[in-house]
């Protein structure tokens, strides 16, 4: 589902990623871990098509997005990728329902019933008419997830999705991602929290722009090499 091959990313002489290679299968949850500045968010942006590599290949859903134009990547992202950010990025003057419908509007046509279904999937149908300031941090993040999945993307990308949440809301959000994976979505989560990684199928660790460890059985090898 995702193929990253020998990817290098440089900014003004600084190497953010240096020869990164890995694959993610269909209906797999991959966790990317690493300290601040390690390159993990840069890597997620490349998979999302928000940026392009200096060299190397990034393919998603059998399409080489690293060779697409800006407009082609934007169209591909709307149709295939859902992105969840740490900071929620909800529009403050729109209700929860309208925030979800906004993603529909950008993709095609808004559908109130489909948006309500997405909120129901994250347990927030009763908060559909609430504005972001009337929601807790965990509820805002769940609205952001509903917005990310409303167009039925094959790939879900999440950048520190529980970084601003308490333990209870962290668990709720991670269980939503787990359910999405079990429904066939490919999930990639960037985090610095080993407890978050325990929900995934596989973890890779990135440091100074290079993959330094990974495993095929949750965190066993990762914890041995950390």
N, C-alpha and C positions, 0 to 999 in steps of 0.2 A: 504493500500500500504506500509506503514511503521509502525512497532509496536516496541516501545521501552518499555521494561518492567523491572522495578526495577533495573536500571543499576547503577552500582558503578564502578568508575575508580580511581585507586590510582597509584601515581608515587612516589616511594621511601618514602612511609609513608605519602605523601600529598594526600588528597582526592580531586580530581578535580570534580567528579560527585558523588552525594550521593543519591541513590534511585530514579532516574529519570524515570518517566513513562508517556508516551503519545502515541497517534496514529495520523497518517496522512492518509486521505482518497485519493482515486484515483481522479485525476484532482483537487486537493486542493492545495492552496498556503498557507503554514505555515511560519510565520516569527518568528524567535527566537531572542529575544533581551536581552541585559544585558551588564554591564560594562566590561572593560578589565579584564581578569582573572576570569570571572564568570563561565567559563566552556563551553561556547557556541561553540567555535571552536573544543574543544575536543569532544563534542557531535556530531558535524557534521562529524568529522573524523571517529567516530564509525559507523555512518549510512553509510558512504562511504566505510566501510571496510578497511580503511587505518590503523586502530588500532582495538584492541579487548578490551571488558570490563573486569574488574577484576571479576565482577559477574553480573548476570542479562542476559537478552536476547535482541538481536537486530535482527529483521526480516524485510526484504525488499522483496517485490513481493512474499510473502509467503515462502521465503527461510530464514532460520535462519543463517545469515551470521556470527554471533558471534561464531558459532560452526565450521565454515569452517577453513581449513588450509590457510596459506598465499597464496599459488598458486590458491586455489579454490576461495578465495576472489578476487584475481586479475582478474581471468577469469569472475567471476560474475559481477564485476565492469565494465569491458570492454563492457559487453553485456547489462547492465541494468541501469547504472548510468552515468550521465554527470556531471562533476565538473567544476565550474567556480570560480577562485581565484581572490583576490583583486589585486595581482601583475602580472596578465596576463600570465606570464610564456611562452611567445612566444619565438621560436628559432630565434635569431637575423639574422642569415645568410640564413633563409628560407623566401620566400615570404608569403603573407597572405594565398594564395591558398595552398602552400606547408605545411604551419603550420596546416591547416585544414586536408589536406590529410595525414599528419603524424598520426593523430588519426585513420584514416581508415587503415593505414598500420599496426598499432599495433593490430587492431581488426581483420582485414581480408585482403582485397585487396584494394588498393587505386583506386578511381574512380574520375577522374577529373570533369566530369559533375555533379556528386553528390556533390562534394566539392563546385563547383560553385553555385549550388542550395542553399547550406547552407549559402554561403556568400550573395546570393541574399535575403535570408530570413532576414538577419540582415542589409540589405541595403548597402552592400559593394562589390557587383560584380565588380564595376568599379575599385576597389582598389586591385583586385586579385593578380596583379603582383608587388605590392608595398611591400617593406620590412618594418619590424616593425618601424624602425627609421623614415620612411616616413609617418607614421600614427600618428594621435593624440591619446591621452590617451583613449578617448571614442571609437575611431575606433579600437584600439588594444583590448579593452575589448570586442567589438562586434565580432572581429575575434576569441577571446577566447570562446565566446558563440557559434559561428558557429562550432568550434572544438568540443565543449562539446556535441552538438546535432547531429553531423554528423552520428553517429551510431544509431540514433533513440532510445535513452534511455527512459525508462518509468519514471525515476526519475531524476530531475535536482537539484543539490545541489550548492548553491552559498555562498561563505564566503566573506562578506563585498564587494559585486561586484561593488558598486558605491563609495567606500571610496576614490578613487583617481580621481573622475570625477567632472566636473563642473555641474551646475544645468541642463543645456540643455542635456548633454550627459547622466546624471543620468536618466532623463525622458525617453530618447530613450531606454536605457537599460531596465528599468522597464517595459516599454510597450512591449518590446520583451518577457520578462518573462510572462507578462500577456497574450500575444498571445499564448505562448506555453502552459500555463495552460488551456486556452480555447480550445486548440487542444487536451486536454486529458492528458497532462503531470502533474505529481505531482512535485511541486516546494517547496523547503525548502530554505529560505534565512536567513542567519545570518547577523544582522546589529545592530548598536547602534542608528540608525537614525529613529525617529518616522515617518518621512515623507515617508520613504521607506516602512515601515510597513503598511501604509495606502493603498497600492496597494494590500495587501494580503487579504485572507479570514479570517484568524485567527492568533492571536499573543499569544505567551507564553513568559514570562519573567523569566530569570534564574539568580540567585544570589548565590554566594558561593556554586555552584554546585547543587543547588536545584531549582525546579520550584516554584516560589513564586506567580505567577498570570497568568491567561490566559482568553480567551474569545471565544465566538462563533459568535460574530457579530463585526468584525473588531476591532477597538481600544477602544470601549466604556468602557468596564469594566477595561481594562488595564490602561487607563488614570485616572480612578477613584481611582485605587489602587496604582498607582505609587507614 
